[in-house]
């Protein structure tokens, strides 16, 4: 039998499930308490092999120009573990487990976004309302779908109000900081 250690989100889902089961299932809580009393734990196994170190990529001008985006991605990872969540294969998890993990990711990423950016809707009308786009509207701010006439005015239904960043407050990178590292590897000693 191989030692298949669950990833972060699998452990998070187990922790949530265990917590709520402890609250509602007294027999389960008693069994867990007995395990704690006798100090039972799974037998330790050999640590997994250490993967080889990957050489640092050559950073081109395009990567340097996207440093702000990488900084924001790093904030989302630090506060909400967004990259971990997106890279985790959740196909084997229940919808409830994915929902519980998504709630935590959402909370952390929302905190990061609100702490470092001010975003506002592009359109003030309610979604699903009828709107008219007159000549001179901002084409970059509106995505036209459906049967598009050759010239404005365009009349349609607002499906999404859009978002515009009003203010962005990203931390300044330290000298020598590699912006392509959005989360360092963690080694517990």
N, C-alpha and C positions, 0 to 999 in steps of 0.2 A: 504494500500500500504506500502511495506517495504522500508526502506532506504538502497538501495543497493549502497554503495559507491564504485566507481571504484578503482581498484588497481593502482599501480604505472604506469605500462605500458599502461593500458587503459587511464589514465590521460595524459600520454606522447603522445599517439596517438591522443587524443582529442586536445591537445595543438598544435601539428603539423598541424592537419587538420584545426583548427581554424585560425592559423597563415596564412596559404596559402590561405584560403578562404577570410580572411580579405584583402589580397593583391589584389585579383581578383574580389571580389564581393562588390561593393560600398554600395548596399542596406543592406547587412548583417553587414558591418562595421557601418553603421548608426544606425541600431537596437542595436548593441552591445554598441555603444557610448551612446544611450539613456538609456540603462540599467545602465551604469556607472553613468550617470548624476543623476538619481533618486535613486541610491544606492540600486537597487533591487538585491537581492541574494536569493538563495533557503532558505526556512525556516529552522532554526537550528533544529536538531533532537537530541534525547537523544544519548549519546555516546554508542557505542557497549559494551556489557559486557566484562569485563576484563578476559582473559583466565587465568587459574591457572598457577602459576609458575611451570616450569618443573625442577625437581631435576637435579643437575649436574651429568653427566654420570661418571661412574668409568672408568678412562683412563688406558688402558692396555699398555703393552710394544709395541705392534704393532702400536697403535695410537701415542705413543711418537716417534716412529721411523719415522712416516710419518709427523712429524711436519713441515718439509720443504714444503711438498705438501699442507698442510693446510695453511701455510703462503702464498703460491702462490695463493691459492684459495681465501684467504682473500684479497689479492691485486687485483685480478680480480673482486671481489665483490665491493671493495672500488672504483676502477677506472672505472669499466664498468657495475656494477650491474649485473654481470653474473649469480649469484645464483638466484636473483630475476627474471631474464629473463627465466632461465631454469625451475623454479618452477611455473611460470605463465602459466595458461591454455590459449593458444593462438588460440584454434580451432575456437572460435567465431569471431576472428579478421580478417579483410581483409588482403590479401597478402601485400597490400601497407602499412598497419599499422604495420604488423610484420616486413616488410622490413625497415621501418623508425626506429623502435625500435632496430632492429638488427644492423643497421648502427651505432647507438650510442654505443651499447654494444661492437661492433667490435672496434670502435675507442678507447674506454676506456681500453679494455683488451689488445689491441695492444700496447698502451702507457705503461701499466703495464709490459707487457712481455719485451718490449725493454728497459725499465728502470731498470729491475732487472735480465735479462738473455740475453745471447748471444746464438742464435741458428744458425746452419748452415746446409745446405743440406748434407745428407750422401753420395749421389752420385753426380758427376759433370756432368754426361750426361743429355741431354734433355729428359724430359718425353716423352714416346712413341717411343724412339729410341731403337734399338736392342743392347743388351748387352750380354757379356759372363762372367760367374762367374767361375773362374778357381779353382782348388784344393787350399785350404787354405784361401778361402774367409771367411769373418766374419759372421757366421750364425745368430748371434743375430741382425745383422744390415740389414738382408735381409729376407723378408718373401716370400717364394716360393709358388706359386699358380699354378693351372693347373695340367698337367700330369708331375709329378716330376720323373726324372730318379733316379736310385739308387746311382749314383756317379757323381761328377762334371767331366768335365765342363758342366755347364748349360747354354743354350742359350735361351734368351727370350726377351720380350718387357718390358722396364721399365715403370711401370704404375705410380709410385710415388717415388720421389727421397729420401724420408725419412728425418728425422730431428735428429740432435744431439745437445745437450746442450754443448756449449763450456765453458760457464762461468755462474755462478749463484750467484747473489748478493742479498740475502734476508735479511730483517731487523732482528736484534737480538731481541728475545723476552725479555720483561721486566720480572723481578722476579715475580713469581706468576701469569703470563699470562696463560690463558687457551686457548691453540691453537685450541681447538675444536670449539671455538666461532669465526666463520669467519666473522660475522657481528653482532654487538650488536643490541638489540631492541632499537628503537628510541621512546622516549616519549616527546612530545612537551608540555611544561608547559605554 
